[in-house]
Amino acid sequence: MSFCSSVAGFLFHVKNIKIPLQIYQAENDIRTVKAEMDNFVGEMKKQGKPVDYIVLKDVGHGLSRPEAQKKVAEGSVLFFKSKLQ
């Protein structure tokens, strides 16, 4: 089962999330559909869960472009630095 096809199932488990999440979504990903991730992130925010949601423009599944890889790497470092202080 792919993540995309199971996002609806994850909505029922949002209440169990205890840590901040940072989610990267590729705008043109056909495997993890942005609309479904929007729903997941929306439910997290609705329940007051800490989430950073970054949509990567003009990127598909796999992060094959170096500029997308760099953005995710740099963003991840900043996210962990902010949470581990």
Number of C-alpha atoms within 10 A of each C-alpha: 5 8 14 15 12 12 16 14 11 12 15 11 10 17 13 8 11 9 10 13 15 15 15 16 20 22 18 16 16 11 14 20 18 17 11 16 20 14 14 19 21 16 17 19 14 10 11 10 19 15 15 13 15 15 15 17 11 11 17 18 14 11 15 10 11 9 11 18 13 12 13 17 12 11 15 15 10 12 15 12 10 9 9 7 5
